[in-house]
Amino acid sequence: MQENHHLASLLNKDLGIDEESMMIPVSGIDSKMIRKKLALVISHLLQNNFERLVQAMYRLDVPESKFHRVLHEVDPQQILFALADLVIEREMQKVKTRIMYKRKEL
């Protein structure tokens, strides 16, 4: 549960989500809902501001090769969730590292 809270906060910050309707709730949300909401945010960026999506992927440190592979090789019906999975995977690495650091496990 703590990881979901940190993940949602980090996603909102790192993706620069400032519009209330697009924000991922930070409390009372499970990983499946985070994934669905993130897919909606990615859909919005893909349709309305592709450059901002590319910049966000760079800022999130999502490997460019994985990003392009998803865009060009994944079934179009699954692109949004595949991109969401890439982002979540990368952000969870950050969340786990921060939690370990806080607990002085690093």
N, C-alpha and C positions, 0 to 999 in steps of 0.2 A: 504494500500500500504506500509506504514511504517513497519507494522508487517511482510509482506512478505520479505522485505529487511533484517530485523533483523533475521527472521527465516532462510533464505538461508545462511546468514553469520554464524549463530550459527551451522547450520547443517554441513557446510564445516569444521568448526573448530572442533566441537565435534566428527565428524566421521573421522577426520584426512585425509580429502581429499586433496591431494596435486598434483594429476595428473590433468592437465588442462582439458582434455577431460571428466573427471568424475565430475568436479566441478559443483555445482549448481549456475547458474548465480544469482547475488545479485540485479540486477536492471532489470526492464522491464519484470518481470515474475509474473505470477499469481499463486494462490494456487494450481490449477490443474496441472500446469506445474512443480511446485516444487514437488508435489506428484509423477508425472511420472518420473522425473529425479531421485528422491530419490529411487523409485522402481528399477530403472536401477542400481544404486549404490549398493543397497541391493542384487540384482541378481548377480552382479559381485562378491560381498563378499561371498554370499552363495555358488557359484560355485568354487571360487578360494581360499578363505581364511575364512573358517567357524569360526575358532578361533578368527580372527580379528572382525568378525561380533558379536560374543558373547561378546568379550571385549568391543566393541562399545556400545552394549545394556546395559552392566553393567555401563559404563562410563556415558551414557545418563540417567541412573536411570530408565530404562524401567523395570517394574516388571518382574522378571524371570518367574513367573507363567503365565503371559499374553504372554510372548515370547514363552514359550513351548506350551501353548494352541494353539496359531496360527500355530506353526510348525506341531502339531499333529492332530488338529481338523478342521482346515480350508481347504476348497477345494484347492487342489494343484494349480489350475489356479488362485487363489486369494491370495496366501500366500504373494507374493511380496507387493501387495497393502495393505494387512492387516498389515504387518510389518511396512510399510511406515506410515500407519495411527497411529500405536502405537508411533512411533518416533515423528511424527508431533504433536500428542496430548501432549506428554511430553515436547517437545521443546517449544510449544506455551505457556505452563504454565510458562516456564522460561521467554519467551519474554514479556508476559503480566506483569509479576511481575517486570521485569526490567523497563518497560515503566512506570508503576505505581510508582515505586521507584523514577525514574527520575523526575516525575511530583510532587513528594512529597505527593503522595496519600497513601503511606504506613507509 
